[in-house]
Amino acid sequence: MKAAMSGSWWSDAVVYQVYLRSFADGNGDGVGDLDGLRSRLGHLVDLGVDALWLNPCYVSPQRDHGYDIADYLAIDPAYGTTQDLVDLISQAHAHGLRVLLDLVPNHCSDQHPWFAQALAAPAGSAARDRFVFRDGRGPAGQLPPNNWGSVFGGPAWTRVSEPDGTGGQWYLHSFDASQPDFNWRDGDVRAYFEDVLRFWFGLGVDGFRIDVAHGLVVAEDLPDLPADGPIGRHPMWDQPEVHEIYRSWRRLAEEYRSDPKYFIGEIWVDGTERLAPYLAPDELHQAFCFDLLVQPWDATRLRSAIESGLATAQAVGTSAAWTLNNHDVHRVVTRYGQVQDLSEPDPQDLLGSARR
């Protein structure tokens, strides 16, 4: 193994992303599951893998491939049970493999019990304060609170109906309407996610990939966006308050000194200056370096991306987490595999490439 089971294992680890539903079926029902993955651990070791990142496998209605979570403390029955995950972790550790789960703290499913409680509660209630509910604009509140757009298209707001059928408040969803955003200024939300982290860490999970890590907090005054786009920091993303959340999580992770835990963020921000705070010594351990995801099969472009990634990592004091594939792009074999016939490369070509 290239990365020993030590505190800094992530600095040079090879991490293999596993989308459980299509990876390996252990019980013959046509859906990939935890037992199927467990049966393939030896193959992954043979590939030189050091850690596994599992896409969301929690209870979910699956409207967004599991990124709409209805229960953060339970495994979706389609994939197995919590004990199946514990067994997987135990056997993975026996093979020298770490196991990372995917955490989605920006939003949940509209099937989450908290959101059902919020819909049944009145405006201004503690249940609604866990999400971003606001009154609408216009004489009857028939217009969204502002002009923000969803990442998936359309307004970032959906109006709810009151028990008598009349239109009520609006709730924020940065993504699909079935994925209401949490209000991270609410103490219940912060305490809940610390409980989630402790629960899975207690079962042996080695760390988390944090989805939309630059999200979570939005500008408190919910300003309209200018017609030609925001000037400076976008009010939906990369707000200063998000860093206290990650400092709190890092303090929690540091409690496990004999079994070091790890956080890596999916962070889309412009420039090293904006990225650096996320990777401070008291926040996240790493952030994905996405530069290679968008490069053509061109030596100059690839080299430039690598040099840029290394410079950014050095500037913020961490190691580069190179990302060759994820669930949002075509696989690397698809992107590069048809460029030319590489089945019998000329040895002189390989030697020349190595010398550059």
C-alpha positions as CSV (number, residue, x, y, z in Angstrom):
1,M,0.0,0.0,0.0
2,K,1.3,3.4,-0.8
3,A,-0.5,5.1,2.1
4,A,0.1,3.5,5.4
5,M,-2.7,3.3,8.1
6,S,-1.4,6.5,9.7
7,G,-2.5,10.0,10.6
8,S,-1.5,11.4,7.2
9,W,-2.7,8.6,5.1
10,W,-4.6,10.9,2.8
11,S,-1.6,12.9,1.6
12,D,-0.7,10.3,-1.1
13,A,-3.7,7.9,-1.1
14,V,-5.5,6.6,-4.1
15,V,-9.3,6.9,-3.4
16,Y,-11.8,4.9,-5.5
17,Q,-15.3,6.3,-5.7
18,V,-18.1,3.7,-5.5
19,Y,-21.6,4.3,-6.7
20,L,-23.2,1.4,-4.9
21,R,-26.3,1.0,-7.0
22,S,-24.2,0.0,-10.1
23,F,-21.0,-1.4,-8.6
24,A,-21.7,-5.0,-7.5
25,D,-24.9,-6.9,-6.6
26,G,-24.5,-9.2,-3.6
27,N,-28.0,-10.6,-3.2
28,G,-29.1,-11.0,-6.8
29,D,-31.9,-8.4,-6.9
30,G,-30.3,-6.4,-9.6
31,V,-29.2,-3.5,-7.4
32,G,-25.6,-3.0,-6.2
33,D,-25.2,-3.1,-2.5
34,L,-22.8,-3.2,0.4
35,D,-22.4,-7.0,0.3
36,G,-21.5,-6.8,-3.3
37,L,-18.8,-4.2,-2.6
38,R,-17.5,-6.3,0.3
39,S,-17.0,-9.2,-2.1
40,R,-14.8,-7.1,-4.4
41,L,-12.4,-5.6,-1.8
42,G,-9.6,-7.9,-2.9
43,H,-9.9,-6.6,-6.5
44,L,-9.7,-3.0,-5.3
45,V,-6.6,-3.8,-3.3
46,D,-5.1,-5.3,-6.4
47,L,-5.7,-2.0,-8.2
48,G,-3.6,-0.2,-5.7
49,V,-6.5,1.6,-4.0
50,D,-6.0,3.0,-0.5
51,A,-9.5,4.2,0.4
52,L,-13.1,4.0,-0.8
53,W,-15.5,6.9,-1.1
54,L,-19.1,5.7,-1.1
55,N,-21.7,7.9,-2.8
56,P,-24.7,8.5,-0.5
57,C,-26.1,5.2,0.8
58,Y,-28.5,6.7,3.4
59,V,-32.3,6.3,3.3
60,S,-33.5,8.4,0.3
61,P,-36.3,8.6,-2.2
62,Q,-33.6,8.7,-4.9
63,R,-34.8,11.7,-6.7
64,D,-31.2,12.9,-7.0
65,H,-29.1,9.7,-6.9
66,G,-29.1,9.7,-3.1
67,Y,-28.1,13.3,-2.6
68,D,-31.6,13.9,-1.3
69,I,-31.3,12.3,2.2
70,A,-34.4,11.4,4.3
71,D,-32.5,9.8,7.2
72,Y,-28.8,10.6,7.8
73,L,-28.5,7.9,10.5
74,A,-29.7,4.8,8.5
75,I,-28.6,2.9,5.5
76,D,-31.1,2.6,2.6
77,P,-32.5,-0.9,2.6
78,A,-31.7,-1.2,-1.1
79,Y,-28.1,-1.3,-0.1
80,G,-28.3,-3.3,3.1
81,T,-28.2,-2.5,6.7
82,T,-26.1,-0.5,9.1
83,Q,-24.5,-3.8,10.2
84,D,-23.6,-4.5,6.6
85,L,-21.7,-1.2,6.5
86,V,-20.0,-2.1,9.8
87,D,-19.0,-5.4,8.3
88,L,-17.7,-3.7,5.2
89,I,-15.6,-1.3,7.2
90,S,-14.2,-4.1,9.3
91,Q,-13.1,-6.1,6.3
92,A,-11.9,-3.0,4.4
93,H,-9.7,-2.1,7.3
94,A,-8.4,-5.7,7.4
95,H,-7.3,-5.1,3.7
96,G,-5.7,-1.8,4.6
97,L,-8.5,0.2,3.1
98,R,-10.1,3.3,4.6
99,V,-13.8,4.0,4.1
100,L,-15.3,7.5,3.4
101,L,-18.9,8.3,3.3
102,D,-20.6,11.1,1.3
103,L,-22.1,13.8,3.5
104,V,-24.8,16.2,2.2
105,P,-25.1,19.1,4.7
106,N,-26.4,21.8,2.4
107,H,-29.9,20.3,2.0
108,C,-32.0,17.2,2.7
109,S,-34.9,15.4,1.1
110,D,-38.4,16.8,1.4
111,Q,-39.1,13.4,2.9
112,H,-36.9,14.1,5.9
113,P,-39.0,14.2,9.2
114,W,-37.8,17.7,10.0
115,F,-39.2,19.1,6.7
116,A,-42.6,17.3,7.3
117,Q,-42.6,19.0,10.7
118,A,-41.8,22.3,9.2
119,L,-44.6,22.1,6.7
120,A,-47.1,21.3,9.5
121,A,-45.8,24.2,11.7
122,P,-46.7,27.9,11.5
123,A,-44.4,30.6,10.2
124,G,-41.8,31.6,12.7
125,S,-41.8,28.3,14.5
126,A,-38.7,26.4,15.6
127,A,-39.5,23.7,13.1
128,R,-39.4,26.2,10.2
129,D,-36.3,27.8,11.5
130,R,-34.3,24.7,10.6
131,F,-34.8,25.6,7.0
132,V,-34.8,28.9,5.1
133,F,-38.5,29.9,5.0
134,R,-39.5,33.5,4.1
135,D,-42.6,35.4,3.2
136,G,-43.1,36.1,-0.5
137,R,-43.1,39.5,-2.2
138,G,-46.1,41.1,-3.8
139,P,-49.5,42.1,-2.3
140,A,-50.4,38.5,-1.5
141,G,-46.9,37.1,-1.1
142,Q,-47.2,35.4,-4.5
143,L,-43.7,36.3,-5.7
144,P,-40.5,34.6,-4.5
145,P,-38.5,36.4,-1.7
146,N,-35.8,37.2,-4.2
147,N,-34.6,36.4,-7.7
148,W,-32.1,33.6,-6.9
149,G,-32.0,30.7,-9.3
150,S,-31.6,27.0,-8.6
151,V,-28.6,25.1,-9.8
152,F,-31.0,22.8,-11.6
153,G,-32.9,25.6,-13.3
154,G,-35.8,27.8,-12.4
155,P,-36.3,29.7,-9.2
156,A,-34.5,28.7,-6.0
157,W,-37.8,29.1,-4.1
158,T,-41.0,27.0,-3.8
159,R,-44.2,28.1,-2.1
160,V,-46.0,25.9,0.4
161,S,-49.7,25.7,1.0
162,E,-51.3,26.5,4.3
163,P,-53.7,23.9,5.9
164,D,-56.6,25.8,4.5
165,G,-55.2,25.6,0.9
166,T,-54.1,29.2,0.7
167,G,-50.6,30.1,-0.4
168,G,-48.1,30.3,2.4
169,Q,-44.4,31.0,2.8
170,W,-41.6,30.1,0.4
171,Y,-38.6,27.8,1.2
172,L,-35.1,27.9,-0.4
173,H,-33.7,25.1,-2.4
174,S,-30.4,25.7,-4.1
175,F,-31.0,22.5,-6.1
176,D,-34.2,20.6,-6.7
177,A,-37.5,21.6,-5.1
178,S,-37.4,18.2,-3.4
179,Q,-34.1,19.3,-1.6
180,P,-34.9,22.1,0.9
181,D,-31.8,23.9,2.2
182,F,-31.0,23.7,5.8
183,N,-30.6,26.9,7.8
184,W,-27.1,26.7,9.2
185,R,-27.7,29.7,11.5
186,D,-30.0,27.4,13.5
187,G,-28.6,25.6,16.6
188,D,-30.6,22.5,16.0
189,V,-29.1,22.0,12.5
190,R,-25.5,22.4,13.8
191,A,-26.1,20.0,16.7
192,Y,-27.8,17.5,14.4
193,F,-24.9,17.2,12.1
194,E,-22.4,16.9,14.9
195,D,-24.5,13.9,16.1
196,V,-24.4,12.5,12.5
197,L,-20.6,12.8,12.4
198,R,-20.2,11.1,15.8
199,F,-22.6,8.3,14.9
200,W,-20.7,7.2,11.8
201,F,-17.3,7.9,13.2
202,G,-18.3,5.6,16.1
203,L,-19.0,2.8,13.7
204,G,-15.5,3.1,12.2
205,V,-16.1,5.5,9.2
206,D,-12.7,7.1,8.4
207,G,-14.0,10.4,7.0
208,F,-16.4,12.2,4.8
209,R,-16.5,13.8,1.4
210,I,-18.5,17.0,1.9
211,D,-21.0,17.8,-0.9
212,V,-21.3,21.4,-1.9
213,A,-18.9,22.4,0.9
214,H,-18.9,26.0,-0.2
215,G,-22.7,26.1,0.4
216,L,-24.6,25.7,3.7
217,V,-24.8,29.4,4.6
218,V,-26.4,32.1,2.5
219,A,-26.3,35.8,2.9
220,E,-28.7,36.6,5.8
221,D,-30.4,39.6,4.0
222,L,-31.2,37.5,0.9
223,P,-30.2,40.2,-1.6
224,D,-31.5,40.2,-5.2
225,L,-28.8,39.4,-7.8
226,P,-28.0,42.2,-10.2
227,A,-29.2,41.5,-13.8
228,D,-25.6,41.0,-15.0
229,G,-24.7,38.7,-12.1
230,P,-23.2,39.3,-8.6
231,I,-20.3,41.6,-8.0
232,G,-17.8,39.8,-5.8
233,R,-19.0,37.0,-3.5
234,H,-22.3,35.3,-4.6
235,P,-24.9,35.5,-1.8
236,M,-25.7,31.8,-2.1
237,W,-22.2,30.5,-1.8
238,D,-18.9,30.8,0.1
239,Q,-20.2,32.9,3.0
240,P,-17.8,33.7,5.8
241,E,-19.9,31.9,8.4
242,V,-19.3,28.6,6.8
243,H,-15.8,28.5,8.2
244,E,-16.9,28.3,11.8
245,I,-18.9,25.2,10.9
246,Y,-15.8,23.4,9.6
247,R,-13.7,24.6,12.6
248,S,-16.3,22.9,14.8
249,W,-16.2,19.7,12.7
250,R,-12.4,19.7,12.8
251,R,-12.4,20.0,16.6
252,L,-14.8,17.0,16.7
253,A,-12.6,15.0,14.3
254,E,-9.5,15.7,16.4
255,E,-11.2,13.9,19.4
256,Y,-10.4,10.6,17.5
257,R,-6.6,10.9,17.9
258,S,-6.0,7.1,17.9
259,D,-8.1,6.7,14.8
260,P,-7.6,9.9,12.7
261,K,-10.6,11.2,10.8
262,Y,-10.6,13.1,7.5
263,F,-12.7,15.7,5.6
264,I,-12.4,16.5,1.9
265,G,-14.6,19.2,0.5
266,E,-16.2,19.7,-2.9
267,I,-15.4,23.4,-3.1
268,W,-16.1,25.5,-6.2
269,V,-14.6,29.0,-5.5
270,D,-12.5,31.3,-7.6
271,G,-8.8,31.7,-6.7
272,T,-6.4,30.5,-4.1
273,E,-7.4,33.3,-1.7
274,R,-11.0,32.1,-1.5
275,L,-10.0,28.4,-1.2
276,A,-7.3,28.9,1.4
277,P,-9.6,29.4,4.4
278,Y,-11.3,26.1,3.9
279,L,-8.0,24.3,4.1
280,A,-6.6,26.1,7.2
281,P,-5.1,23.8,9.8
282,D,-8.3,24.0,11.8
283,E,-10.8,23.3,9.0
284,L,-10.9,20.7,6.2
285,H,-7.9,18.4,5.4
286,Q,-8.2,18.7,1.6
287,A,-10.3,19.9,-1.3
288,F,-10.8,18.3,-4.7
289,C,-8.6,19.6,-7.4
290,F,-10.9,19.5,-10.4
291,D,-8.5,20.9,-13.0
292,L,-7.8,17.6,-14.7
293,L,-11.5,16.9,-15.1
294,V,-11.9,19.4,-17.9
295,Q,-8.6,19.0,-19.8
296,P,-8.3,17.5,-23.3
297,W,-5.7,14.8,-24.1
298,D,-3.0,17.4,-24.6
299,A,0.4,17.3,-22.9
300,T,0.7,21.1,-22.6
301,R,-2.8,21.5,-21.1
302,L,-2.4,18.6,-18.7
303,R,1.0,19.8,-17.5
304,S,-0.4,23.3,-17.0
305,A,-3.3,21.9,-14.9
306,I,-0.9,19.9,-12.8
307,E,1.4,22.8,-12.2
308,S,-1.6,25.0,-11.3
309,G,-2.9,22.4,-8.9
310,L,0.5,21.9,-7.2
311,A,0.9,25.6,-6.8
312,T,-2.5,26.0,-5.2
313,A,-1.9,23.1,-2.8
314,Q,1.5,24.5,-1.8
315,A,0.0,28.0,-1.3
316,V,-2.6,26.7,1.1
317,G,-0.3,24.2,2.9
318,T,-1.9,20.9,1.9
319,S,-1.4,18.2,-0.8
320,A,-3.3,18.2,-4.1
321,A,-6.3,15.9,-4.2
322,W,-6.3,15.1,-8.0
323,T,-9.7,14.2,-9.4
324,L,-9.8,12.2,-12.5
325,N,-13.4,11.0,-12.3
326,N,-16.6,11.6,-10.4
327,H,-20.3,11.1,-10.9
328,D,-20.7,14.5,-12.6
329,V,-18.6,13.8,-15.6
330,H,-17.8,11.1,-18.1
331,R,-15.3,8.5,-17.0
332,V,-11.7,9.1,-17.9
333,V,-11.7,6.0,-20.2
334,T,-14.5,7.6,-22.1
335,R,-12.9,11.0,-22.3
336,Y,-9.5,9.8,-23.4
337,G,-9.9,6.2,-24.5
338,Q,-10.8,7.0,-28.2
339,V,-8.3,9.6,-28.9
340,Q,-5.8,7.2,-30.5
341,D,-4.9,3.6,-30.6
342,L,-2.6,3.1,-27.5
343,S,-2.7,-0.7,-27.5
344,E,0.9,-0.9,-28.9
345,P,2.7,2.3,-28.0
346,D,6.1,3.0,-29.5
347,P,8.7,2.6,-26.7
348,Q,10.5,5.6,-28.0
349,D,7.4,7.7,-27.7
350,L,7.0,6.6,-24.1
351,L,10.7,7.3,-23.3
352,G,10.4,10.7,-24.9
353,S,7.3,11.5,-22.8
354,A,9.1,10.5,-19.6
355,R,12.0,12.8,-20.4
356,R,9.9,15.9,-20.9
